[in-house]
Amino acid sequence: MSLILTILLIILGSAILFLSIFGTDLLKAHGREKLETLRTKFLTIWLTVGVFMLVGAFVLIVFSGDKNSNTWAKAQKEAMVKKIMESSIFVHGTSADTARLVSECFIEKYTSIYTPKHMEEQNKLTNEELAKLTGGIMKECLKKYGLPKIDTSSIDYAHKGPVTIQMHL
């Protein structure tokens, strides 16, 4: 919808500016004289309208993409829950229902704090740095469902796989 509106604003704004600046000499329309009279009489208004249409199109282009990139889609959250359930050492050994509850708890807390852009930056961190950043969230969720805290201090992050919380979408 905004794409159609943007294109329409660009076309109409450009046409109005073109006709306002160059006149109707290029048109071979039936009422060309009347259009030329209206153009000269209301030149300032036509120029203003044309500029506002182009500025409006520019604003739509610049600001339409940003609002979606910083919000979490339901599908993204579900993919992250599944990723945690499959690979997290924190939920291994628990029932599937408990693993899902803990994973959903973690993702809800994580996505309320961090945006998708934050996650992109966090994916550049080492596993140890990421674990320090998100460990508190996981501890809260484990405690919420009565699960013991798992001691991960002995894990060699340089030689082991990801601790889990690293989520690439």
C-alpha positions, 0 to 999 in steps of 0.5 A: 500500500505504501509503495503504491502511494509512494509511486503515485506521489512521485508521479503526480508531484513530478507532473505538477512540477513539470507542468508548473515550470515548463507550461502546457506548450508540450501538451496537445490537449483540447483545453490547453489554453484553460490549463495555461491560464490556471497554471499562471494564475495559481503558479505558487500553489501548484509549485507548493503542491508538487514539492509537498508531494515529492517530500511526502514520497521521500518521507514514506521511502525513508521511514517505511522500512525502519519500523519493521526491522526493529520489531519481532515477528511471531515467526521469528520468536517461534524459530528462536524457541525451537532453536533453544529447545534443540540446542540448549544445555539448560533445557536438556534432560527436561520434558518437552513441555518444560523445555518449551516453557523455559524457552518461551520465557527466555524469548519473551524476556529477551525480545522485550529487552533486545531488538533484532538489530541488537541480536545481529550485533550480539551474534558477533560476540563470542559464546562466553560474552553472549552467555554473560549477557543472556545468562541472567535471563535464562536463570530467571526462567529456570527459577520460574519453573523450578529448575536448578541453575546449571553450572557452565563455568567449566565449559571451554567455549573456544572448543565446544559448540554454541551454548545455545543462546546464539540465534541466527535467523 
